[in-house]
Amino acid sequence: MKYGSEYRDPELAKALVAAIARDVEGFAGQMTLMEVCGTHTMSIYQHGIRSLLPAQVRLISGPGCPVCVTPIGYVDQAVAYARRPDTIITTFGDMIRVPGSTSNLQREKAQGADIRIVYSPLDALGIAEKNPDKSVVFLGVGFETTAPTVAGSLIEAEKRGLSNYYVLCAHKTMPTPMAALASDPELKVDGYICPAHVSAVIGSNAYQALVDDYAVPCVVTGFEPVDMLRGIQLLVRQVVAGEAKLECEYSRIVKPEGNRTAQAILERVFEPCDADWRGVGPIPASGLQLRAAYQKFNALSALPVEVEEPKEHEGCLCGEILKGKIGPKDCPLFRKACTPEYPVGACMVSSEGTCAAEYKYGNV
């Protein structure tokens, strides 16, 4: 299977592990490498990558899960819309169980709210077309990977003349938060494992400013075990040599310029805005909002609702975990009050969440 089995070759993986060990011989101290992609997080845990690396190499997880970095106030807003009798909420599955201040969408659905899981924004568009007497709100959460599909649904909604389709937008962008973490004096990141899905859209060149401005090595890496180990090796070699470069291990998918078609769709529908990241806080120009021409699809302005005051859950340390300052086991709620069956924080809910990965694969 091309680009599948060959990147799970045990002998090649063993050779890379041995090569990394040789590369760090004589290196004093410990280097910290951060991944900022939820799929990378799951891959690292699933394949036991941490256990294969020498003591000098430390992997930490950053804000790579879009559901996890969505503020609790956004969930409260979605819950408020779900309580409107004339409104249908459409969402990807990961959002359904994310806790808000006092409720979540799963609980609202159990109490009669019309909440539907979809696999594409175009599915939500179809629901709007079939229910002209209802307001259909799609929960627009995600990075540059999913944002083009939402933009495409709005272009199509305009073509079809739909006036009952809306987006509650919370899209965020990379690599702006990576720069914020690179400048955090409490967190020393020696190298970034750059996100693969996002990079397929924005291109590997998008990280050059990180290298230039913060002298932090950046490597775009795929998801298979050999991808991960080769990407880590490239970073390790840069750190040991005292270099900071931009490299792309995932060149079979990611191009320097990215996907121009997807970028054009994003540019047409969205514009940059300041955004609030759970745990990290407000980051200028790190979000996407609808341009003036598409404001009629903005749920916030078109469908005003009263929203409760956001309240974080006591004891939940998702914010510190998302910044890479602590791991899931450092949270006093992990595996106790907070489990996949009864999650307290978003990091335990999402399939890309660090706590969910630790809970499922922590002993691998």
N, C-alpha and C positions, 0 to 999 in steps of 0.2 A: 504494500500500500504506500504510494508515494506520499512523502511528508507526514507519515504516521509512524509505522513500525520502525523505520530507520532512525527515528529520533527517540526510540525507546530501547535501543540496542544496549544490553547490559554490559557488554565488553567495552563499548565506547564510553559508556557512563563511568565504568571503573577506571578507565584510562584518564578521563578528565579529572576525576577525584584525585588520583595519584599526581597528576600534573599540577593541580591547585596546591596540594601539599608541598610539592617541590618549590612552587613559586613563592610560598611564604616562609620557606626555611630562612632563619636568621632575622625575620621581621619581628621587631620588638613591639609589644603591645597588641592591641586589637583594633581591627577596622570594622566600621559599621556600614553596612549596605542596606538601603531601604528599597523595597518594592512598593509601588503606588498603583497597583492593579489588583482588583479582587480575584481575578482568575489566576494571577501569579501566586497570590496568597494561598489559594486552595491547592495549587500545584506543589508548592513548597511543602505544605503539610502532608498532602496525599502521598507524595513520593519520598517523604522523609529526608528532604534535601539537607535540612539543618544538621541531622545526625551524621551526614557524610563529610561535613566540612571540618577542617582543622580548627583548633581553638582560636586562632588569630582572626577568623572570619565570623562576624556576627551579622545575622540577618534580622531585620525588623520590618514590621508592616506599617505602612502609612495610610493616608486617606484615599485608598483606591477603590472603595466600595461606594457607589453613588447613593444607594439607599442609606448606608450608614452615616454619610456626611450631610444628609438632608435634615435640617433643623426640626425639632419637635413641633414648632409652631406651624410648619407646613402640614404635618399630619393632622393637627387640630383644625386647620383650614379645610382639609379634605373631609374630615368628620362632619364639620359644619355643613358642607355641601351635601353629604350623604343624608343628612337629616331633612333636606328639602324634599317634600313629597313629589315635586315635579322634575326631579333631577336623577339622572343615571350616572353613576361613577364608573369609569372604565380605567383599568390599571393593569400593569404587569404584576405577576403573582407575588413578587418579593415585598411589595408595599402593603399587602393585605393584613399582615400581622405586626407591623411596626407599631410600637406603643406610642400613643399621643399622651397628652397630659392626664386625661382621665378615661380615654377610650381608644379604640382602634377600629379599623374598617371591618375586620372580621366580626367584632362584637356588634357593630352597627348593622351588618348584613344579617346576623342572627336575629336582630330585632326588627327586621323587615325592610331595611334600606335596600335599594336596587343597586347593587355593586357587582360588576362583572369583570372577571379576569380575561384579558385579551392578550394575543401574542404579537400584535402589531397595531400601531395607531390607525392603520387602514381598517382594522376590525372595528375599532371605535367609531370610525367614520361611517361604516355600514350600519352600525346600531343607531346612529343619529339619523341616518336616512330612513330607517324603518320606523322610527319613533319621532315624527315631526312635532308632536305635542309635548315632548320632553326636552329638557336641557341636558345634553350629554357632555360630561366633563372628563377629559383624559388627564391623568396625572403624569405630567411631563418631567420625569426624573431621569437623570443620566448624564454622562459626559458626551464628548463629541461623537461617540460611537452610535448612540441612539438619537441624538438631537436631529440629525439629518432626516430620519424617518418621520419625526414629528413635524419638521418643517415641510416635508413632502405631503403629509396629510393635510396641512393647512392650505398649501397650494391647490391640492385637489378639492378641498372643501369650498374654496373660492370658485373653482371651475364649475362645481356642481350647484353653486348658489345656496349652500346650506347655511342657515342662520341659527341653528341650534347646537352647533358643535363648538366646544371651548377647550382650551388647554390651561391647566393650572401649572404654570411653568416654574421649575426649579432646576433647570439645566445648569451644569457647571463645566468649567473648562480646565484642561491641563495646558501648559505646565506651571501656571501662576502659583498654585499652592505649593508646588515643589520649591519655588523660589522663596516663598514665605518660610518654609521649614528649613531651607538651607541657611537662612539668615537668623534663625532662632538660636540665641546664645546658649540655651539650655540643651540643645539637641545638636550633636555633631554628626552630620551625615557625610561619610567619606566617599560615597558613590551611590548613584541611582540606577536601579533596574527599571528602566522606563516602560510605561504601559504599551502593550502590543496592539490591542484593538484600537485604542485611541490613536496610536501612531499610524495605523493604516489609513486613517482619515487625515490627520494634520501633518503627517510626514516626520521623518527623523530630524530634519533640519530645525524643527520647532524647539529643540532642546539646546541649540547652539548657544543661545543667550545665557542659559544656566551655566554652561561651561565657561563662557567668557566672563560673566559677571561675578560668579561665585567660585570659580576654579574647582568645580565638583565634577568628577568623572560621570559620564552618562552612557549607558549601553541599552539599546532597545533589544529586547529579548523575547523569544517565543515561549510557549507554554509547556512543551514536552520536557522530560527530564534532561535529555541531552542539550536542548535549548537553554534550560535554566543553568546547567553546569557550565556550559560554554560562555554564557553571558557573565556569570560570576567570575569565571577565569579571566575574562577580558578586564573586568573591573579590578580584580585583585592585582593584575599585572600593572595597571595604571597606578594604583595606590602605592604599590611597592616601589615603583619607579619615580614616584613623586610627580606624576603627570596628570593632566586633566584634558581628556579628549571626548569627542562624541563618536561612538561606534555603533554599528547596527548588526547584531547577530541574526536578526529576523529579516534579512534582505530578500528572502524568497516571497515575502508578503509586503513588507513595509518599504516604500520608496522615499528618497530624500524629500521630494516635493509633496508626497501624500496623494490623496484622492481629490483631484481638482473639481470633479463633478459634485462630490459631497460638500466640499468647501463652498462652492458657488451657491448651493441650495441653502446652506447655513447663512451665508452672507446676505442672501435675498430676504430671508424671513426674520433672522435674529440680529441683534446688536449687543455688544458687550455691556455689562452692568456690574455693579458691586454685588457681592453675594456673601451670605452668611454660611459658614461651614461648621457643622457640629464639631465641637472640640477645638477647632482651629480659630474660629471667630470670623469676623468680617474680613474679606480680602478684596481689595479694589480690582475691578475689571476681570473678575474670575467667574462671572456668571453670564447667562444669556437671557435677554428679554426680547419680547416681540417688537418689531419695528412698527412705526406709526401706521403703515399700510395694513398691518395685520392685528391691530389692537382690538378690532371687533371680535376677535376670537379669544381675547384675554378674559379668563374666568374672573379674575380679581376685580376688573373694572365693570364687566358686564353683569355679574351676578353677586352683588354685595350681600354678605352674611355677617352675623355677629359671631366672633370667635373668642373662645375663652383665653385667659391670660396663660401663656405657655409656662409650664412648670416641669423642670427636669426631675427625674426620679432619684430620690435620695439614695446615695451609696453607689449609683451607677457611674462607672469610670470610662464609659465609651470614649469620651473626649480625649482623655490621656492616652488611651489605646490607639486612637486614630492618629495621634501625633507621633506615635512610636516611642513614647516616653516610658510606657510600661507594657507588659504583656497581659493577656487575658487572665493568667493565673494570679496576677498581682491584684486583681479586682476581688474584693471580699464577697461579692455576690456570685462569682463564677462557680458553676456546678452546684450552687446552693439555692439561693432565691432565683437565680437566673439560669434557665436551661432552655433548649430548643422548644420544649413543650410549653414552658411558661417564661418567655423572654421578658427581661426588664429593659434591655437596651437593644438598639438596632443592630449592633455588631453580632448579636446572637441570633437575629432573625434571618438576615440576608444569607443566601447561599454563598455569597462572596465575603461575608463578614469574618473578621479575624477570630472572634470568639466562637463562632460556629465551626470554623476550621479547626481550632484548637480542641473543641469539644469532641469533634468527630474523629480527628486524626492525630490528636496530641501525643499518643503513645507510639505512633509509627516511627 
